[in-house]
Each structure stands twice: as structure tokens, then as C-alpha cells.
């Protein structure tokens, strides 16, 4: 028996990205090869605390903005 998961489309930094329905922010960042320790995330214009990433599930049409910390001066 094969279990199929529906795909949804979200926007990541203004670009369409397809991901499985019910995917968490952590899973999305891992899929996108984003460094988890140096990234901040806004979901639909609200900052999401790193401690909430695993429990934050994505929905069709969500807008995700990713920010990376860059060292320098």
C-alpha cells in the first residue's frame, strides 16, 4: 500500500516552492539546505521563534521570509 502526500505551494523569499502538505518550518529549511543556527524566519509577516519551528506546519499560500546572519562590519 502506498501512502501519497498532497503537495502544497508556498512562497519563500518571493519564489514559489512546492512542499509536502503538513511540512514543518524545520523540515522546509532542511530541504532548502539553510543553516538552522544562522537563520531567522518570518511566516506571513510574523517572526517565528526557533523553538516553534518544529510545531509550525505550512499551509498553501504561506509566505516565508528567510534571513541569514552575516558576519562583517
Kinemage of the C-alpha trace (Angstrom):
@kinemage 1
@onewidth
@group {chain A} dominant
@subgroup {mainchain}
@vectorlist {calphas} color= white
{ca unk a 1} P 0.000 0.000 0.000
{ca unk a 2} L 1.384 3.402 -0.992
{ca unk a 3} L 0.623 6.492 1.040
{ca unk a 4} L 0.526 9.654 -1.019
{ca unk a 5} L 1.004 13.096 0.436
{ca unk a 6} L -0.509 16.112 -1.206
{ca unk a 7} L 1.865 18.841 -2.267
{ca unk a 8} L 1.258 22.471 -1.425
{ca unk a 9} L 2.820 25.651 -2.748
{ca unk a 10} L 4.311 28.320 -0.511
{ca unk a 11} L 6.357 31.431 -1.253
{ca unk a 12} L 9.934 31.508 0.045
{ca unk a 13} L 11.540 34.921 -0.301
{ca unk a 14} L 9.026 35.677 -3.053
{ca unk a 15} L 9.632 32.491 -5.065
{ca unk a 16} L 7.196 29.583 -5.342
{ca unk a 17} L 8.289 26.401 -3.581
{ca unk a 18} L 6.403 23.113 -3.561
{ca unk a 19} L 6.490 21.026 -0.397
{ca unk a 20} L 4.503 18.205 1.177
{ca unk a 21} L 1.290 19.138 2.951
{ca unk a 22} L 1.876 19.374 6.710
{ca unk a 23} L 5.610 20.037 6.436
{ca unk a 24} L 7.160 21.957 9.336
{ca unk a 25} L 9.353 25.028 9.040
{ca unk a 26} L 12.324 22.961 10.254
{ca unk a 27} L 11.777 20.383 7.509
{ca unk a 28} L 11.477 23.121 4.872
{ca unk a 29} L 14.720 24.773 5.999
{ca unk a 30} L 16.485 21.401 5.972
{ca unk a 31} L 15.182 20.703 2.454
{ca unk a 32} L 16.440 24.124 1.317
{ca unk a 33} L 19.876 23.478 2.930
{ca unk a 34} L 19.531 26.570 5.124
{ca unk a 35} L 21.827 26.779 8.165
{ca unk a 36} L 19.435 26.399 11.093
{ca unk a 37} L 21.605 28.275 13.595
{ca unk a 38} L 22.088 31.422 11.488
{ca unk a 39} L 18.588 31.834 10.066
{ca unk a 40} L 15.573 33.863 11.174
{ca unk a 41} L 12.115 33.120 9.781
{ca unk a 42} L 9.023 35.225 9.229
{ca unk a 43} L 5.801 33.421 8.334
{ca unk a 44} L 3.102 35.607 6.819
{ca unk a 45} L 4.907 38.705 8.158
{ca unk a 46} L 5.252 37.370 11.730
{ca unk a 47} L 8.616 36.296 13.173
{ca unk a 48} L 8.553 32.662 14.302
{ca unk a 49} L 10.710 31.746 17.310
{ca unk a 50} L 13.208 28.993 16.598
{ca unk a 51} L 11.622 26.933 19.396
{ca unk a 52} L 8.343 26.929 17.421
{ca unk a 53} L 9.740 25.827 14.040
{ca unk a 54} L 9.072 22.094 14.539
{ca unk a 55} L 5.467 22.696 15.540
{ca unk a 56} L 4.726 25.273 12.831
{ca unk a 57} L 3.157 23.474 9.892
{ca unk a 58} L 2.986 25.079 6.474
{ca unk a 59} L -0.242 25.745 4.594
{ca unk a 60} L -0.955 26.514 0.952
{ca unk a 61} L -0.106 30.120 0.145
{ca unk a 62} L 2.055 30.767 3.214
{ca unk a 63} L 4.670 33.478 2.715
{ca unk a 64} L 8.019 32.639 4.274
{ca unk a 65} L 10.837 35.153 4.519
{ca unk a 66} L 14.262 33.786 5.426
{ca unk a 67} L 17.013 35.971 6.845
{ca unk a 68} L 20.596 34.832 7.344
{ca unk a 69} L 23.002 36.391 9.793
{ca unk a 70} L 26.143 37.596 8.027
{ca unk a 71} L 29.317 38.385 9.910
{ca unk a 72} L 31.165 41.504 8.987
{ca unk a 73} L 31.367 45.136 9.726
